[in-house]
Amino acid sequence: MSNIKIIPLGGVRENGKNLYVAEVEDEIFVLDCGMKYPENDLLGIDIVIPGINYLVENKDRVAGIFLTHGHADAIGALPYVLEEVDVPVFGTELTVELAKMRTSEYPGSKKFTDFHVIDEFTEIDFQHGTVSFFRTTHTIPDSVGVSIKTEEGNIVYTGDFKFDHGAVPMYATDFGRLAEIGKEGVLALLSDSTNSENPAPVAAEKAIAEEVYDTLRYWKGRIIVASVASNLQRIQQVLDAAEKSMRKVVLTGEGIERIIQLAIKLGKITLPSDDILIQAKDMKDYQPDELLVLETGRTGEPIKGIQRMASARSHSGINIEEGDLVYITTTPSIAMETTVAKTEDMIYRAGGTVKTISDNFRVSGHANPNDLKLMLNLMKPKFFIPIQGEYRMLAAHADLAHEMGMDYKNIYITGRGDVLEYNSGRMHMAGSVEADNIMIDGLGVGDIGNIVLRDRRILSEDGILIAVTTINRKKQKIVARPKITTRGFVYAKQSQDLMDESAAIVEDIITENLKTNDFEWGKLKQDIREQLSRHLFEKTKRRPVILPVIMETSQRHKNNYNNATKRPEKKA
């Protein structure tokens, strides 16, 4: 009998950052390699990726990385993983091209070329398992789920999915293949839990397309559409509706033209006409009711781009004006709801009007509870592991499985790094591996830890105070009285008494330390930080970051460099 382990390194008890390990005997199969955008408390952090120490330590056993689709939550961490673990990457045509685009932009992975294109008919035989794929419905074409056939049964990973029985062929689910996998026998099912707690039905994409068209054709002014760059289905709907409404489309947002050109080249997006796209500089040649601006924003987030338009800041020369309609066609995450509300207020202040696609429909690329039950019915797994969602979503999905007749003892709500092991006919928890978040800030990978984040948070809340002074240790005296500088703490001109008190405290501490026989720089700075922090908190109830800067000087001895014998001048 095979020994099997399932280890989520990300994607459980959180949204995004999907990375799951299926280990069969001594072979490791990596399912997706995603990232997530940081929460508000991760100041300055660009993205967050899963901890991959387990993969690095066992890289000789990794058979490959298998990608389900081209969104950031499935491929965003790939460049950083490939820098450390050089293994083959498998995905559908569009997914691989989007993955190549990401890896080429990162110095540590730009030379990686070991990509393999698969489709729903592909089967890859490895020593201890056969990997195959099945088509799923999501907001991007070429989405698939992954099945690993083992001696004990199939390990099935759904990826992001929903069921839309009216989906166009490019986005349609292969129900026959799902039923076939279920009949073969499913040992473990890892299934998307994002919408498990919301019973409201998800709107069919055909109905959404009609809604987009109705919005565009009835508005008499210019329209600015906010959409996520990776939601190619929505972008196609907007392009089609713009053509029917006789509007030209201006693309704005970082990377959007590159993504659309790639999708057009692969036949995943079809331009309704050759002249539908125009440049921003040509907008002056058209009336407002002949224009549509498609904004996707930096890293695919359109809301910040809309804010720049609303506040008249530079945004490719496009500002929201009186009579504009801003049509938000993306459903914001819970973390973004406050930001979206503030953005709507900014739009109205600028003279525009706001409409969101969620006003009339529940829009999502993820399965609702009925879809999740259908997936469970088709798979009939022996063991069930809900994934992709916060804890309450995983728990709601577990309850759905129990309603379908599964015993809770066969359902496992895991945390990051938990090891589920199957041997001798039973599944059990078998410890854990390291799976901490890795924070990316610019080109820095993992060099931002809790201490740096704490300092950033304090700086953002209470500011910084810098105390600069110069001493002469030999003469045991202060050469230059402490100078206090502050940023983000108090307004110095109106707090001169506090600044003078702080300078006096620093001067007293330095004087006391200079008189001791065991003078230490570390102790001096620590004394300044502690005593000054205590005093400032008593006076202001704030705790700024305190940075003591102590410089040392001493009397220089006169050098003898000018005592050299002077050369006699040459006589003419």
ABEGO torsion letter per residue (X at the ends): XBBBBBBBABGBGBBEGBBBBBBBEABBBBBEBBBBBBBAABBGBABBBBBAAAAAAAAAABAEBBBABABAAAAAAAAAAAAABBBBBBBBAAAAAAAAAAAAABAAAAABABBBBBBAABBBBBAABBBBBBBBBBABBGBBBBBBBBAAEBBBBAEBBBBBAABBAAABBBAAAAAAAAAAEBABBBBBAAAAABABBBBBAAAAAAAAAAAAAABABBBBBBBBAABAAAAAAAAAAAAAAGBBBBBBEBGAAAAAAAAAAAGABBBABAAABBBAAAAAABBAAABBBBBAEBGGBAAAAAAAAAAGBBBGGBBBBBGBBBBBABBBBAAAAAAAAAAAAAAAAAGBBBBBAAAABBBBABBBAAAAAAAAAAAGBABBBBBGEBAAAAAAAAAAAAAAGBBAAABBBBBBGBBBBBBGGBBBBBEBBBABBBBBBEABBGABBAAAAAAAAAAAAAEBBBBBBBBBAAAGBBABBBBBBBBGABBAAAAAAAAAAAAAAAAAAAAAAAABABBBAAAAAAAAAAAAAAAAAAAAGBBBBBBBBBBBBBBBBBBAAAABBBBBBBBX
